[in-house]
Amino acid sequence: MIADRVYEELKRAKGSDKSFSEVIAEALEASKPKKTIAGVLKYAGILKGDTEYDELMKWSRKRWKEWQDRSWKKSV
């Protein structure tokens, strides 16, 4: 059951070419958070200063450099 006001709004949004289910599905889809760069950037740097993160990054940089050195030597 929905309120009369909500029903009237749905009916207006529906028009003659859509079903109520389509209107509701579109509204639900539009309300989902969008995957954007802004969504990712809000987490950028969040782990900086965390000792586990710092150790992992140190290890990763070392392995990356080793891999680059090996790859460069193979290409020469």
mmCIF file of the N, C-alpha and C atoms, coordinates in Angstrom:
data_MODEL
# 
_entry.id   MODEL 
# 
loop_
_atom_site.group_PDB 
_atom_site.id 
_atom_site.type_symbol 
_atom_site.label_atom_id 
_atom_site.label_alt_id 
_atom_site.label_comp_id 
_atom_site.label_asym_id 
_atom_site.label_entity_id 
_atom_site.label_seq_id 
_atom_site.pdbx_PDB_ins_code 
_atom_site.Cartn_x 
_atom_site.Cartn_y 
_atom_site.Cartn_z 
_atom_site.occupancy 
_atom_site.B_iso_or_equiv 
_atom_site.pdbx_formal_charge 
_atom_site.auth_seq_id 
_atom_site.auth_comp_id 
_atom_site.auth_asym_id 
_atom_site.auth_atom_id 
_atom_site.pdbx_PDB_model_num 
ATOM 1   N N  . MET A 1 1  ? 0.840  -1.179 0.000   1.00 0.00 ? 1  MET A N  1 
ATOM 2   C CA . MET A 1 1  ? 0.000  0.000  0.000   1.00 0.00 ? 1  MET A CA 1 
ATOM 3   C C  . MET A 1 1  ? 0.885  1.244  0.000   1.00 0.00 ? 1  MET A C  1 
ATOM 4   N N  . ILE A 1 2  ? 0.530  2.224  -0.793  1.00 0.00 ? 2  ILE A N  1 
ATOM 5   C CA . ILE A 1 2  ? 1.256  3.498  -0.821  1.00 0.00 ? 2  ILE A CA 1 
ATOM 6   C C  . ILE A 1 2  ? 0.267  4.639  -0.636  1.00 0.00 ? 2  ILE A C  1 
ATOM 7   N N  . ALA A 1 3  ? 0.788  5.764  -0.213  1.00 0.00 ? 3  ALA A N  1 
ATOM 8   C CA . ALA A 1 3  ? -0.047 6.951  0.017   1.00 0.00 ? 3  ALA A CA 1 
ATOM 9   C C  . ALA A 1 3  ? -0.598 7.464  -1.315  1.00 0.00 ? 3  ALA A C  1 
ATOM 10  N N  . ASP A 1 4  ? -1.747 8.105  -1.254  1.00 0.00 ? 4  ASP A N  1 
ATOM 11  C CA . ASP A 1 4  ? -2.368 8.651  -2.467  1.00 0.00 ? 4  ASP A CA 1 
ATOM 12  C C  . ASP A 1 4  ? -1.442 9.624  -3.185  1.00 0.00 ? 4  ASP A C  1 
ATOM 13  N N  . ARG A 1 5  ? -0.748 10.446 -2.412  1.00 0.00 ? 5  ARG A N  1 
ATOM 14  C CA . ARG A 1 5  ? 0.164  11.438 -3.000  1.00 0.00 ? 5  ARG A CA 1 
ATOM 15  C C  . ARG A 1 5  ? 1.260  10.740 -3.805  1.00 0.00 ? 5  ARG A C  1 
ATOM 16  N N  . VAL A 1 6  ? 1.809  9.656  -3.252  1.00 0.00 ? 6  VAL A N  1 
ATOM 17  C CA . VAL A 1 6  ? 2.872  8.910  -3.930  1.00 0.00 ? 6  VAL A CA 1 
ATOM 18  C C  . VAL A 1 6  ? 2.311  8.248  -5.186  1.00 0.00 ? 6  VAL A C  1 
ATOM 19  N N  . TYR A 1 7  ? 1.132  7.677  -5.079  1.00 0.00 ? 7  TYR A N  1 
ATOM 20  C CA . TYR A 1 7  ? 0.496  7.040  -6.233  1.00 0.00 ? 7  TYR A CA 1 
ATOM 21  C C  . TYR A 1 7  ? 0.313  8.052  -7.366  1.00 0.00 ? 7  TYR A C  1 
ATOM 22  N N  . GLU A 1 8  ? -0.163 9.237  -7.030  1.00 0.00 ? 8  GLU A N  1 
ATOM 23  C CA . GLU A 1 8  ? -0.387 10.268 -8.048  1.00 0.00 ? 8  GLU A CA 1 
ATOM 24  C C  . GLU A 1 8  ? 0.929  10.680 -8.716  1.00 0.00 ? 8  GLU A C  1 
ATOM 25  N N  . GLU A 1 9  ? 1.980  10.781 -7.910  1.00 0.00 ? 9  GLU A N  1 
ATOM 26  C CA . GLU A 1 9  ? 3.291  11.109 -8.477  1.00 0.00 ? 9  GLU A CA 1 
ATOM 27  C C  . GLU A 1 9  ? 3.776  10.020 -9.417  1.00 0.00 ? 9  GLU A C  1 
ATOM 28  N N  . LEU A 1 10 ? 3.644  8.786  -9.011  1.00 0.00 ? 10 LEU A N  1 
ATOM 29  C CA . LEU A 1 10 ? 4.026  7.656  -9.862  1.00 0.00 ? 10 LEU A CA 1 
ATOM 30  C C  . LEU A 1 10 ? 3.214  7.649  -11.151 1.00 0.00 ? 10 LEU A C  1 
ATOM 31  N N  . LYS A 1 11 ? 1.926  7.879  -11.018 1.00 0.00 ? 11 LYS A N  1 
ATOM 32  C CA . LYS A 1 11 ? 1.032  7.896  -12.176 1.00 0.00 ? 11 LYS A CA 1 
ATOM 33  C C  . LYS A 1 11 ? 1.448  8.985  -13.161 1.00 0.00 ? 11 LYS A C  1 
ATOM 34  N N  . ARG A 1 12 ? 1.829  10.153 -12.626 1.00 0.00 ? 12 ARG A N  1 
ATOM 35  C CA . ARG A 1 12 ? 2.272  11.276 -13.467 1.00 0.00 ? 12 ARG A CA 1 
ATOM 36  C C  . ARG A 1 12 ? 3.594  10.916 -14.149 1.00 0.00 ? 12 ARG A C  1 
ATOM 37  N N  . ALA A 1 13 ? 4.536  10.328 -13.419 1.00 0.00 ? 13 ALA A N  1 
ATOM 38  C CA . ALA A 1 13 ? 5.830  9.954  -13.975 1.00 0.00 ? 13 ALA A CA 1 
ATOM 39  C C  . ALA A 1 13 ? 5.689  8.825  -14.996 1.00 0.00 ? 13 ALA A C  1 
ATOM 40  N N  . LYS A 1 14 ? 4.722  7.968  -14.785 1.00 0.00 ? 14 LYS A N  1 
ATOM 41  C CA . LYS A 1 14 ? 4.497  6.812  -15.636 1.00 0.00 ? 14 LYS A CA 1 
ATOM 42  C C  . LYS A 1 14 ? 4.020  7.227  -17.020 1.00 0.00 ? 14 LYS A C  1 
ATOM 43  N N  . GLY A 1 15 ? 3.117  8.177  -17.072 1.00 0.00 ? 15 GLY A N  1 
ATOM 44  C CA . GLY A 1 15 ? 2.540  8.554  -18.361 1.00 0.00 ? 15 GLY A CA 1 
ATOM 45  C C  . GLY A 1 15 ? 1.804  7.370  -18.956 1.00 0.00 ? 15 GLY A C  1 
ATOM 46  N N  . SER A 1 16 ? 1.763  7.295  -20.283 1.00 0.00 ? 16 SER A N  1 
ATOM 47  C CA . SER A 1 16 ? 1.031  6.194  -20.914 1.00 0.00 ? 16 SER A CA 1 
ATOM 48  C C  . SER A 1 16 ? 1.962  5.147  -21.517 1.00 0.00 ? 16 SER A C  1 
ATOM 49  N N  . ASP A 1 17 ? 3.286  5.433  -21.488 1.00 0.00 ? 17 ASP A N  1 
ATOM 50  C CA . ASP A 1 17 ? 4.202  4.524  -22.176 1.00 0.00 ? 17 ASP A CA 1 
ATOM 51  C C  . ASP A 1 17 ? 5.037  3.651  -21.243 1.00 0.00 ? 17 ASP A C  1 
ATOM 52  N N  . LYS A 1 18 ? 4.874  3.814  -19.923 1.00 0.00 ? 18 LYS A N  1 
ATOM 53  C CA . LYS A 1 18 ? 5.667  3.027  -18.970 1.00 0.00 ? 18 LYS A CA 1 
ATOM 54  C C  . LYS A 1 18 ? 4.759  2.335  -17.971 1.00 0.00 ? 18 LYS A C  1 
ATOM 55  N N  . SER A 1 19 ? 5.302  1.278  -17.388 1.00 0.00 ? 19 SER A N  1 
ATOM 56  C CA . SER A 1 19 ? 4.573  0.608  -16.305 1.00 0.00 ? 19 SER A CA 1 
ATOM 57  C C  . SER A 1 19 ? 5.029  1.219  -14.976 1.00 0.00 ? 19 SER A C  1 
ATOM 58  N N  . PHE A 1 20 ? 4.266  0.962  -13.928 1.00 0.00 ? 20 PHE A N  1 
ATOM 59  C CA . PHE A 1 20 ? 4.658  1.438  -12.603 1.00 0.00 ? 20 PHE A CA 1 
ATOM 60  C C  . PHE A 1 20 ? 6.006  0.817  -12.216 1.00 0.00 ? 20 PHE A C  1 
ATOM 61  N N  . SER A 1 21 ? 6.185  -0.459 -12.556 1.00 0.00 ? 21 SER A N  1 
ATOM 62  C CA . SER A 1 21 ? 7.447  -1.139 -12.236 1.00 0.00 ? 21 SER A CA 1 
ATOM 63  C C  . SER A 1 21 ? 8.633  -0.453 -12.910 1.00 0.00 ? 21 SER A C  1 
ATOM 64  N N  . GLU A 1 22 ? 8.469  -0.040 -14.155 1.00 0.00 ? 22 GLU A N  1 
ATOM 65  C CA . GLU A 1 22 ? 9.554  0.651  -14.863 1.00 0.00 ? 22 GLU A CA 1 
ATOM 66  C C  . GLU A 1 22 ? 9.902  1.974  -14.182 1.00 0.00 ? 22 GLU A C  1 
ATOM 67  N N  . VAL A 1 23 ? 8.894  2.721  -13.794 1.00 0.00 ? 23 VAL A N  1 
ATOM 68  C CA . VAL A 1 23 ? 9.120  4.007  -13.133 1.00 0.00 ? 23 VAL A CA 1 
ATOM 69  C C  . VAL A 1 23 ? 9.850  3.795  -11.809 1.00 0.00 ? 23 VAL A C  1 
ATOM 70  N N  . ILE A 1 24 ? 9.418  2.801  -11.052 1.00 0.00 ? 24 ILE A N  1 
ATOM 71  C CA . ILE A 1 24 ? 10.056 2.517  -9.762  1.00 0.00 ? 24 ILE A CA 1 
ATOM 72  C C  . ILE A 1 24 ? 11.486 2.039  -9.972  1.00 0.00 ? 24 ILE A C  1 
ATOM 73  N N  . ALA A 1 25 ? 11.689 1.153  -10.944 1.00 0.00 ? 25 ALA A N  1 
ATOM 74  C CA . ALA A 1 25 ? 13.040 0.643  -11.227 1.00 0.00 ? 25 ALA A CA 1 
ATOM 75  C C  . ALA A 1 25 ? 13.973 1.774  -11.640 1.00 0.00 ? 25 ALA A C  1 
ATOM 76  N N  . GLU A 1 26 ? 13.494 2.686  -12.469 1.00 0.00 ? 26 GLU A N  1 
ATOM 77  C CA . GLU A 1 26 ? 14.309 3.837  -12.886 1.00 0.00 ? 26 GLU A CA 1 
ATOM 78  C C  . GLU A 1 26 ? 14.669 4.716  -11.702 1.00 0.00 ? 26 GLU A C  1 
ATOM 79  N N  . ALA A 1 27 ? 13.698 4.947  -10.832 1.00 0.00 ? 27 ALA A N  1 
ATOM 80  C CA . ALA A 1 27 ? 13.948 5.774  -9.645  1.00 0.00 ? 27 ALA A CA 1 
ATOM 81  C C  . ALA A 1 27 ? 14.974 5.111  -8.730  1.00 0.00 ? 27 ALA A C  1 
ATOM 82  N N  . LEU A 1 28 ? 14.869 3.808  -8.560  1.00 0.00 ? 28 LEU A N  1 
ATOM 83  C CA . LEU A 1 28 ? 15.838 3.085  -7.725  1.00 0.00 ? 28 LEU A CA 1 
ATOM 84  C C  . LEU A 1 28 ? 17.232 3.124  -8.344  1.00 0.00 ? 28 LEU A C  1 
ATOM 85  N N  . GLU A 1 29 ? 17.308 2.947  -9.654  1.00 0.00 ? 29 GLU A N  1 
ATOM 86  C CA . GLU A 1 29 ? 18.604 2.980  -10.348 1.00 0.00 ? 29 GLU A CA 1 
ATOM 87  C C  . GLU A 1 29 ? 19.236 4.371  -10.227 1.00 0.00 ? 29 GLU A C  1 
ATOM 88  N N  . ALA A 1 30 ? 18.426 5.403  -10.368 1.00 0.00 ? 30 ALA A N  1 
ATOM 89  C CA . ALA A 1 30 ? 18.939 6.774  -10.283 1.00 0.00 ? 30 ALA A CA 1 
ATOM 90  C C  . ALA A 1 30 ? 19.430 7.111  -8.879  1.00 0.00 ? 30 ALA A C  1 
ATOM 91  N N  . SER A 1 31 ? 18.902 6.438  -7.869  1.00 0.00 ? 31 SER A N  1 
ATOM 92  C CA . SER A 1 31 ? 19.296 6.746  -6.494  1.00 0.00 ? 31 SER A CA 1 
ATOM 93  C C  . SER A 1 31 ? 20.569 6.016  -6.066  1.00 0.00 ? 31 SER A C  1 
ATOM 94  N N  . LYS A 1 32 ? 21.034 5.058  -6.891  1.00 0.00 ? 32 LYS A N  1 
ATOM 95  C CA . LYS A 1 32 ? 22.264 4.332  -6.550  1.00 0.00 ? 32 LYS A CA 1 
ATOM 96  C C  . LYS A 1 32 ? 23.457 5.270  -6.662  1.00 0.00 ? 32 LYS A C  1 
ATOM 97  N N  . PRO A 1 33 ? 24.424 5.109  -5.769  1.00 0.00 ? 33 PRO A N  1 
ATOM 98  C CA . PRO A 1 33 ? 25.622 5.937  -5.872  1.00 0.00 ? 33 PRO A CA 1 
ATOM 99  C C  . PRO A 1 33 ? 26.367 5.616  -7.175  1.00 0.00 ? 33 PRO A C  1 
ATOM 100 N N  . LYS A 1 34 ? 26.833 6.642  -7.830  1.00 0.00 ? 34 LYS A N  1 
ATOM 101 C CA . LYS A 1 34 ? 27.564 6.476  -9.083  1.00 0.00 ? 34 LYS A CA 1 
ATOM 102 C C  . LYS A 1 34 ? 29.030 6.225  -8.797  1.00 0.00 ? 34 LYS A C  1 
ATOM 103 N N  . LYS A 1 35 ? 29.651 5.380  -9.619  1.00 0.00 ? 35 LYS A N  1 
ATOM 104 C CA . LYS A 1 35 ? 31.077 5.114  -9.498  1.00 0.00 ? 35 LYS A CA 1 
ATOM 105 C C  . LYS A 1 35 ? 31.813 6.200  -10.281 1.00 0.00 ? 35 LYS A C  1 
ATOM 106 N N  . THR A 1 36 ? 32.390 7.125  -9.545  1.00 0.00 ? 36 THR A N  1 
ATOM 107 C CA . THR A 1 36 ? 33.092 8.230  -10.171 1.00 0.00 ? 36 THR A CA 1 
ATOM 108 C C  . THR A 1 36 ? 34.486 8.364  -9.570  1.00 0.00 ? 36 THR A C  1 
ATOM 109 N N  . ILE A 1 37 ? 35.307 9.144  -10.218 1.00 0.00 ? 37 ILE A N  1 
ATOM 110 C CA . ILE A 1 37 ? 36.646 9.408  -9.697  1.00 0.00 ? 37 ILE A CA 1 
ATOM 111 C C  . ILE A 1 37 ? 36.546 10.121 -8.353  1.00 0.00 ? 37 ILE A C  1 
ATOM 112 N N  . ALA A 1 38 ? 35.544 10.945 -8.176  1.00 0.00 ? 38 ALA A N  1 
ATOM 113 C CA . ALA A 1 38 ? 35.364 11.639 -6.897  1.00 0.00 ? 38 ALA A CA 1 
ATOM 114 C C  . ALA A 1 38 ? 35.111 10.630 -5.774  1.00 0.00 ? 38 ALA A C  1 
ATOM 115 N N  . GLY A 1 39 ? 34.374 9.574  -6.083  1.00 0.00 ? 39 GLY A N  1 
ATOM 116 C CA . GLY A 1 39 ? 34.123 8.542  -5.093  1.00 0.00 ? 39 GLY A CA 1 
ATOM 117 C C  . GLY A 1 39 ? 35.393 7.826  -4.682  1.00 0.00 ? 39 GLY A C  1 
ATOM 118 N N  . VAL A 1 40 ? 36.289 7.643  -5.634  1.00 0.00 ? 40 VAL A N  1 
ATOM 119 C CA . VAL A 1 40 ? 37.565 6.988  -5.349  1.00 0.00 ? 40 VAL A CA 1 
ATOM 120 C C  . VAL A 1 40 ? 38.491 7.945  -4.603  1.00 0.00 ? 40 VAL A C  1 
ATOM 121 N N  . LEU A 1 41 ? 38.525 9.182  -5.036  1.00 0.00 ? 41 LEU A N  1 
ATOM 122 C CA . LEU A 1 41 ? 39.453 10.159 -4.453  1.00 0.00 ? 41 LEU A CA 1 
ATOM 123 C C  . LEU A 1 41 ? 39.182 10.445 -2.978  1.00 0.00 ? 41 LEU A C  1 
ATOM 124 N N  . LYS A 1 42 ? 37.945 10.242 -2.545  1.00 0.00 ? 42 LYS A N  1 
ATOM 125 C CA . LYS A 1 42 ? 37.673 10.519 -1.127  1.00 0.00 ? 42 LYS A CA 1 
ATOM 126 C C  . LYS A 1 42 ? 38.426 9.546  -0.222  1.00 0.00 ? 42 LYS A C  1 
ATOM 127 N N  . TYR A 1 43 ? 38.905 8.437  -0.796  1.00 0.00 ? 43 TYR A N  1 
ATOM 128 C CA . TYR A 1 43 ? 39.685 7.471  -0.018  1.00 0.00 ? 43 TYR A CA 1 
ATOM 129 C C  . TYR A 1 43 ? 41.179 7.569  -0.270  1.00 0.00 ? 43 TYR A C  1 
ATOM 130 N N  . ALA A 1 44 ? 41.584 8.409  -1.196  1.00 0.00 ? 44 ALA A N  1 
ATOM 131 C CA . ALA A 1 44 ? 43.005 8.537  -1.527  1.00 0.00 ? 44 ALA A CA 1 
ATOM 132 C C  . ALA A 1 44 ? 43.785 9.007  -0.304  1.00 0.00 ? 44 ALA A C  1 
ATOM 133 N N  . GLY A 1 45 ? 44.853 8.295  0.019   1.00 0.00 ? 45 GLY A N  1 
ATOM 134 C CA . GLY A 1 45 ? 45.716 8.673  1.120   1.00 0.00 ? 45 GLY A CA 1 
ATOM 135 C C  . GLY A 1 45 ? 45.207 8.313  2.499   1.00 0.00 ? 45 GLY A C  1 
ATOM 136 N N  . ILE A 1 46 ? 44.080 7.617  2.566   1.00 0.00 ? 46 ILE A N  1 
ATOM 137 C CA . ILE A 1 46 ? 43.468 7.319  3.859   1.00 0.00 ? 46 ILE A CA 1 
ATOM 138 C C  . ILE A 1 46 ? 44.360 6.418  4.727   1.00 0.00 ? 46 ILE A C  1 
ATOM 139 N N  . LEU A 1 47 ? 45.219 5.617  4.094   1.00 0.00 ? 47 LEU A N  1 
ATOM 140 C CA . LEU A 1 47 ? 46.072 4.701  4.855   1.00 0.00 ? 47 LEU A CA 1 
ATOM 141 C C  . LEU A 1 47 ? 47.456 5.259  5.147   1.00 0.00 ? 47 LEU A C  1 
ATOM 142 N N  . LYS A 1 48 ? 47.772 6.421  4.600   1.00 0.00 ? 48 LYS A N  1 
ATOM 143 C CA . LYS A 1 48 ? 49.094 7.005  4.845   1.00 0.00 ? 48 LYS A CA 1 
ATOM 144 C C  . LYS A 1 48 ? 49.329 7.169  6.338   1.00 0.00 ? 48 LYS A C  1 
ATOM 145 N N  . GLY A 1 49 ? 50.519 6.752  6.766   1.00 0.00 ? 49 GLY A N  1 
ATOM 146 C CA . GLY A 1 49 ? 50.834 6.851  8.186   1.00 0.00 ? 49 GLY A CA 1 
ATOM 147 C C  . GLY A 1 49 ? 50.544 5.567  8.948   1.00 0.00 ? 49 GLY A C  1 
ATOM 148 N N  . ASP A 1 50 ? 49.801 4.662  8.327   1.00 0.00 ? 50 ASP A N  1 
ATOM 149 C CA . ASP A 1 50 ? 49.524 3.367  8.934   1.00 0.00 ? 50 ASP A CA 1 
ATOM 150 C C  . ASP A 1 50 ? 50.766 2.497  8.750   1.00 0.00 ? 50 ASP A C  1 
ATOM 151 N N  . THR A 1 51 ? 51.305 1.938  9.832   1.00 0.00 ? 51 THR A N  1 
ATOM 152 C CA . THR A 1 51 ? 52.575 1.207  9.748   1.00 0.00 ? 51 THR A CA 1 
ATOM 153 C C  . THR A 1 51 ? 52.479 -0.015 8.839   1.00 0.00 ? 51 THR A C  1 
ATOM 154 N N  . GLU A 1 52 ? 51.374 -0.740 8.866   1.00 0.00 ? 52 GLU A N  1 
ATOM 155 C CA . GLU A 1 52 ? 51.214 -1.895 7.987   1.00 0.00 ? 52 GLU A CA 1 
ATOM 156 C C  . GLU A 1 52 ? 51.228 -1.465 6.521   1.00 0.00 ? 52 GLU A C  1 
ATOM 157 N N  . TYR A 1 53 ? 50.508 -0.398 6.235   1.00 0.00 ? 53 TYR A N  1 
ATOM 158 C CA . TYR A 1 53 ? 50.455 0.141  4.873   1.00 0.00 ? 53 TYR A CA 1 
ATOM 159 C C  . TYR A 1 53 ? 51.853 0.575  4.436   1.00 0.00 ? 53 TYR A C  1 
ATOM 160 N N  . ASP A 1 54 ? 52.554 1.294  5.310   1.00 0.00 ? 54 ASP A N  1 
ATOM 161 C CA . ASP A 1 54 ? 53.892 1.779  4.973   1.00 0.00 ? 54 ASP A CA 1 
ATOM 162 C C  . ASP A 1 54 ? 54.843 0.622  4.674   1.00 0.00 ? 54 ASP A C  1 
ATOM 163 N N  . GLU A 1 55 ? 54.773 -0.446 5.463   1.00 0.00 ? 55 GLU A N  1 
ATOM 164 C CA . GLU A 1 55 ? 55.620 -1.622 5.222   1.00 0.00 ? 55 GLU A CA 1 
ATOM 165 C C  . GLU A 1 55 ? 55.262 -2.291 3.895   1.00 0.00 ? 55 GLU A C  1 
ATOM 166 N N  . LEU A 1 56 ? 53.989 -2.412 3.625   1.00 0.00 ? 56 LEU A N  1 
ATOM 167 C CA . LEU A 1 56 ? 53.538 -3.017 2.376   1.00 0.00 ? 56 LEU A CA 1 
ATOM 168 C C  . LEU A 1 56 ? 54.017 -2.201 1.175   1.00 0.00 ? 56 LEU A C  1 
ATOM 169 N N  . MET A 1 57 ? 53.911 -0.893 1.268   1.00 0.00 ? 57 MET A N  1 
ATOM 170 C CA . MET A 1 57 ? 54.348 -0.030 0.169   1.00 0.00 ? 57 MET A CA 1 
ATOM 171 C C  . MET A 1 57 ? 55.859 -0.122 -0.026  1.00 0.00 ? 57 MET A C  1 
ATOM 172 N N  . LYS A 1 58 ? 56.598 -0.181 1.064   1.00 0.00 ? 58 LYS A N  1 
ATOM 173 C CA . LYS A 1 58 ? 58.052 -0.309 0.991   1.00 0.00 ? 58 LYS A CA 1 
ATOM 174 C C  . LYS A 1 58 ? 58.421 -1.615 0.278   1.00 0.00 ? 58 LYS A C  1 
ATOM 175 N N  . TRP A 1 59 ? 57.791 -2.702 0.681   1.00 0.00 ? 59 TRP A N  1 
ATOM 176 C CA . TRP A 1 59 ? 58.025 -4.004 0.075   1.00 0.00 ? 59 TRP A CA 1 
ATOM 177 C C  . TRP A 1 59 ? 57.645 -3.973 -1.411  1.00 0.00 ? 59 TRP A C  1 
ATOM 178 N N  . SER A 1 60 ? 56.477 -3.379 -1.728  1.00 0.00 ? 60 SER A N  1 
ATOM 179 C CA . SER A 1 60 ? 55.992 -3.314 -3.111  1.00 0.00 ? 60 SER A CA 1 
ATOM 180 C C  . SER A 1 60 ? 56.942 -2.522 -3.999  1.00 0.00 ? 60 SER A C  1 
ATOM 181 N N  . ARG A 1 61 ? 57.426 -1.393 -3.500  1.00 0.00 ? 61 ARG A N  1 
ATOM 182 C CA . ARG A 1 61 ? 58.357 -0.574 -4.292  1.00 0.00 ? 61 ARG A CA 1 
ATOM 183 C C  . ARG A 1 61 ? 59.649 -1.336 -4.583  1.00 0.00 ? 61 ARG A C  1 
ATOM 184 N N  . LYS A 1 62 ? 60.140 -2.060 -3.575  1.00 0.00 ? 62 LYS A N  1 
ATOM 185 C CA . LYS A 1 62 ? 61.361 -2.844 -3.741  1.00 0.00 ? 62 LYS A CA 1 
ATOM 186 C C  . LYS A 1 62 ? 61.155 -3.914 -4.815  1.00 0.00 ? 62 LYS A C  1 
ATOM 187 N N  . ARG A 1 63 ? 60.037 -4.648 -4.745  1.00 0.00 ? 63 ARG A N  1 
ATOM 188 C CA . ARG A 1 63 ? 59.750 -5.695 -5.725  1.00 0.00 ? 63 ARG A CA 1 
ATOM 189 C C  . ARG A 1 63 ? 59.535 -5.095 -7.117  1.00 0.00 ? 63 ARG A C  1 
ATOM 190 N N  . TRP A 1 64 ? 58.880 -3.963 -7.195  1.00 0.00 ? 64 TRP A N  1 
ATOM 191 C CA . TRP A 1 64 ? 58.640 -3.300 -8.477  1.00 0.00 ? 64 TRP A CA 1 
ATOM 192 C C  . TRP A 1 64 ? 59.968 -2.911 -9.116  1.00 0.00 ? 64 TRP A C  1 
ATOM 193 N N  . LYS A 1 65 ? 60.872 -2.357 -8.315  1.00 0.00 ? 65 LYS A N  1 
ATOM 194 C CA . LYS A 1 65 ? 62.183 -1.965 -8.836  1.00 0.00 ? 65 LYS A CA 1 
ATOM 195 C C  . LYS A 1 65 ? 62.942 -3.197 -9.324  1.00 0.00 ? 65 LYS A C  1 
ATOM 196 N N  . GLU A 1 66 ? 62.907 -4.291 -8.555  1.00 0.00 ? 66 GLU A N  1 
ATOM 197 C CA . GLU A 1 66 ? 63.564 -5.533 -8.971  1.00 0.00 ? 66 GLU A CA 1 
ATOM 198 C C  . GLU A 1 66 ? 63.002 -6.021 -10.305 1.00 0.00 ? 66 GLU A C  1 
ATOM 199 N N  . TRP A 1 67 ? 61.698 -5.973 -10.433 1.00 0.00 ? 67 TRP A N  1 
ATOM 200 C CA . TRP A 1 67 ? 61.054 -6.416 -11.663 1.00 0.00 ? 67 TRP A CA 1 
ATOM 201 C C  . TRP A 1 67 ? 61.461 -5.528 -12.832 1.00 0.00 ? 67 TRP A C  1 
ATOM 202 N N  . GLN A 1 68 ? 61.472 -4.204 -12.620 1.00 0.00 ? 68 GLN A N  1 
ATOM 203 C CA . GLN A 1 68 ? 61.874 -3.277 -13.678 1.00 0.00 ? 68 GLN A CA 1 
ATOM 204 C C  . GLN A 1 68 ? 63.318 -3.529 -14.101 1.00 0.00 ? 68 GLN A C  1 
ATOM 205 N N  . ASP A 1 69 ? 64.200 -3.714 -13.127 1.00 0.00 ? 69 ASP A N  1 
ATOM 206 C CA . ASP A 1 69 ? 65.612 -3.962 -13.433 1.00 0.00 ? 69 ASP A CA 1 
ATOM 207 C C  . ASP A 1 69 ? 65.754 -5.241 -14.260 1.00 0.00 ? 69 ASP A C  1 
ATOM 208 N N  . ARG A 1 70 ? 65.047 -6.297 -13.864 1.00 0.00 ? 70 ARG A N  1 
ATOM 209 C CA . ARG A 1 70 ? 65.100 -7.565 -14.585 1.00 0.00 ? 70 ARG A CA 1 
ATOM 210 C C  . ARG A 1 70 ? 64.563 -7.394 -16.006 1.00 0.00 ? 70 ARG A C  1 
ATOM 211 N N  . SER A 1 71 ? 63.448 -6.697 -16.139 1.00 0.00 ? 71 SER A N  1 
ATOM 212 C CA . SER A 1 71 ? 62.827 -6.474 -17.455 1.00 0.00 ? 71 SER A CA 1 
ATOM 213 C C  . SER A 1 71 ? 63.740 -5.647 -18.347 1.00 0.00 ? 71 SER A C  1 
ATOM 214 N N  . TRP A 1 72 ? 64.387 -4.650 -17.776 1.00 0.00 ? 72 TRP A N  1 
ATOM 215 C CA . TRP A 1 72 ? 65.269 -3.784 -18.564 1.00 0.00 ? 72 TRP A CA 1 
ATOM 216 C C  . TRP A 1 72 ? 66.473 -4.578 -19.070 1.00 0.00 ? 72 TRP A C  1 
ATOM 217 N N  . LYS A 1 73 ? 67.031 -5.417 -18.208 1.00 0.00 ? 73 LYS A N  1 
ATOM 218 C CA . LYS A 1 73 ? 68.185 -6.237 -18.592 1.00 0.00 ? 73 LYS A CA 1 
ATOM 219 C C  . LYS A 1 73 ? 67.839 -7.208 -19.703 1.00 0.00 ? 73 LYS A C  1 
ATOM 220 N N  . LYS A 1 74 ? 66.624 -7.751 -19.688 1.00 0.00 ? 74 LYS A N  1 
ATOM 221 C CA . LYS A 1 74 ? 66.190 -8.672 -20.733 1.00 0.00 ? 74 LYS A CA 1 
ATOM 222 C C  . LYS A 1 74 ? 66.025 -7.973 -22.075 1.00 0.00 ? 74 LYS A C  1 
ATOM 223 N N  . SER A 1 75 ? 65.647 -6.717 -22.031 1.00 0.00 ? 75 SER A N  1 
ATOM 224 C CA . SER A 1 75 ? 65.371 -5.995 -23.282 1.00 0.00 ? 75 SER A CA 1 
ATOM 225 C C  . SER A 1 75 ? 66.645 -5.466 -23.935 1.00 0.00 ? 75 SER A C  1 
ATOM 226 N N  . VAL A 1 76 ? 67.757 -5.496 -23.233 1.00 0.00 ? 76 VAL A N  1 
ATOM 227 C CA . VAL A 1 76 ? 69.017 -4.963 -23.784 1.00 0.00 ? 76 VAL A CA 1 
ATOM 228 C C  . VAL A 1 76 ? 69.765 -6.017 -24.527 1.00 0.00 ? 76 VAL A C  1 
# 
